[in-house]
Amino acid sequence: LTDLALTEAGKRAALRAGALVRTQAGGQARDAQRFAEREIPQLVSDVRGGRYVEAIRKGAGLLARAGLSLPQRAVVYRQLTEAYVALDAVGLAATSCSEWRRADPKSALDPIELSPKIMGACTGERRPSAGAPTIPSDAGGAGR
């Protein structure tokens, strides 16, 4: 379609139509960002309050909206990382951490601010859950 011969009036109409589409897309992105500005504090509150399932629902809903800014995506993925860790969803936590770090490459993994489980999810270290059953290396004395 780029090879179509247009009159000057047709070219002007195509330019106006393209500008309108770009303006609408920019408006949708801004609407998504404003919505996120209102929802992110509640997401953070849900994580701090231990409402992890609700936080995951909100975080996924925010990410499903196109147009979030990179800093907003970083905050959402950071909160999802913590919520997934709290629910022992190690793979989802690792994926969220990876997305968090991609959205905010300057974010520091500070072991003073982050729990060992979050650090493990972000660095790939697997730590057994508290109370997880362990299998002794010489169960039943078979190696005697």
Backbone torsions as a table, in degrees:
resi	resn	phi	psi	omega
1	LEU	NA	-14.0	-179.3
2	THR	-73.9	-13.6	-179.4
3	ASP	-92.2	7.0	-180.0
4	LEU	-67.9	137.6	175.1
5	ALA	-86.5	118.4	-179.5
6	LEU	-113.9	148.9	172.3
7	THR	-73.3	168.9	177.8
8	GLU	-60.0	-39.1	178.3
9	ALA	-65.5	-39.4	178.2
10	GLY	-65.5	-39.7	177.9
11	LYS	-63.3	-43.4	179.3
12	ARG	-63.7	-41.5	179.6
13	ALA	-64.1	-41.1	178.9
14	ALA	-65.1	-40.5	178.2
15	LEU	-63.5	-43.1	178.7
16	ARG	-63.0	-42.6	-179.6
17	ALA	-64.3	-41.2	178.0
18	GLY	-64.7	-40.4	178.4
19	ALA	-64.4	-39.0	179.0
20	LEU	-63.2	-44.0	179.5
21	VAL	-62.9	-43.9	179.4
22	ARG	-63.7	-39.1	178.9
23	THR	-65.1	-43.2	179.4
24	GLN	-63.5	-42.2	179.9
25	ALA	-63.9	-40.8	177.8
26	GLY	-64.1	-37.1	178.2
27	GLY	-67.1	-38.1	178.1
28	GLN	-66.4	-40.1	178.2
29	ALA	-63.7	-43.1	-179.9
30	ARG	-65.2	-39.2	176.3
31	ASP	-60.7	-42.8	178.8
32	ALA	-63.3	-39.5	179.6
33	GLN	-67.5	-39.8	177.2
34	ARG	-65.8	-40.8	176.9
35	PHE	-60.5	-44.6	179.4
36	ALA	-63.4	-37.8	177.8
37	GLU	-58.4	-34.0	178.9
38	ARG	-80.5	-34.1	-173.3
39	GLU	-87.7	-30.7	-176.0
40	ILE	-59.9	-42.5	177.4
41	PRO	-59.2	-35.8	177.7
42	GLN	-69.3	-38.4	176.1
43	LEU	-59.1	-47.7	178.8
44	VAL	-60.9	-42.4	178.5
45	SER	-62.6	-40.5	178.4
46	ASP	-61.7	-42.9	179.4
47	VAL	-65.8	-46.7	179.5
48	ARG	-62.0	-32.6	-178.7
49	GLY	-86.6	2.4	178.0
50	GLY	78.8	14.4	178.2
51	ARG	-91.9	67.7	-169.7
52	TYR	-68.9	-39.8	-180.0
53	VAL	-64.7	-42.7	177.0
54	GLU	-63.6	-39.7	178.7
55	ALA	-63.1	-40.7	179.2
56	ILE	-65.7	-41.1	177.2
57	ARG	-60.0	-47.1	-179.3
58	LYS	-66.0	-44.7	-179.0
59	GLY	-61.4	-44.7	178.8
60	ALA	-63.4	-38.9	178.1
61	GLY	-63.9	-40.0	177.9
62	LEU	-65.2	-43.2	-178.5
63	LEU	-68.8	-25.5	179.4
64	ALA	-70.7	-20.7	177.8
65	ARG	-80.4	129.1	176.6
66	ALA	-73.9	146.7	171.0
67	GLY	104.0	3.4	176.6
68	LEU	-65.2	144.3	176.3
69	SER	-71.4	161.3	179.4
70	LEU	-59.9	-44.6	176.7
71	PRO	-61.0	-36.7	177.9
72	GLN	-66.3	-42.2	177.6
73	ARG	-61.2	-39.7	179.9
74	ALA	-61.5	-44.7	180.0
75	VAL	-63.4	-43.9	-179.1
76	VAL	-63.4	-47.4	180.0
77	TYR	-65.1	-34.3	177.1
78	ARG	-61.9	-44.8	179.8
79	GLN	-67.8	-39.4	177.7
80	LEU	-63.6	-37.6	177.6
81	THR	-57.1	-48.7	-179.0
82	GLU	-64.7	-42.3	-179.4
83	ALA	-64.3	-43.9	179.3
84	TYR	-64.9	-39.9	177.2
85	VAL	-60.5	-44.1	-178.6
86	ALA	-62.1	-29.2	-180.0
87	LEU	-96.2	11.0	-179.7
88	ASP	58.3	30.5	174.9
89	ALA	-93.5	76.2	-169.8
90	VAL	-60.2	-45.7	-178.9
91	GLY	-63.0	-43.5	178.1
92	LEU	-66.5	-36.3	177.6
93	ALA	-64.3	-43.6	-180.0
94	ALA	-63.6	-42.1	178.7
95	THR	-64.2	-43.7	179.2
96	SER	-63.6	-40.6	178.9
97	CYS	-63.7	-41.6	178.3
98	SER	-60.3	-43.5	178.3
99	GLU	-67.2	-37.7	176.8
100	TRP	-59.6	-48.2	-177.4
101	ARG	-68.9	-30.8	177.0
102	ARG	-69.0	-40.2	-179.8
103	ALA	-73.9	-26.9	-180.0
104	ASP	-138.1	78.5	-175.8
105	PRO	-62.0	-19.4	-179.6
106	LYS	-86.4	-4.2	-179.8
107	SER	-65.3	136.8	-178.0
108	ALA	-97.9	138.9	172.5
109	LEU	-90.2	88.3	-175.6
110	ASP	-92.9	114.8	-179.0
111	PRO	-66.9	-12.2	175.8
112	ILE	-80.0	-34.6	-179.0
113	GLU	-92.7	-24.4	-175.4
114	LEU	-111.8	143.0	179.9
115	SER	-68.0	158.5	176.4
116	PRO	-58.2	-33.2	179.1
117	LYS	-68.3	-39.5	177.2
118	ILE	-67.2	-43.5	177.6
119	MET	-58.6	-42.9	179.8
120	GLY	-63.5	-41.8	178.8
121	ALA	-64.4	-35.1	-177.0
122	CYS	-82.5	-23.6	-178.5
123	THR	-105.4	-5.2	179.1
124	GLY	89.1	2.6	177.3
125	GLU	-78.6	132.7	178.1
126	ARG	-99.6	124.8	176.8
127	ARG	-115.9	137.4	177.3
128	PRO	-66.5	145.6	177.4
129	SER	-69.3	152.6	175.5
130	ALA	-60.8	132.4	179.0
131	GLY	80.9	4.9	178.7
132	ALA	-70.9	139.6	-179.3
133	PRO	-67.1	142.4	176.8
134	THR	-118.1	149.9	179.1
135	ILE	-108.9	118.1	179.8
136	PRO	-62.5	149.6	-176.8
137	SER	-70.1	-23.6	179.9
138	ASP	-127.2	61.9	-176.9
139	ALA	-63.1	128.1	174.9
140	GLY	76.4	7.4	176.7
141	GLY	69.5	26.1	-178.1
142	ALA	-66.7	-21.0	-176.6
143	GLY	-89.8	9.9	-178.0
144	ARG	-85.6	NA	NA
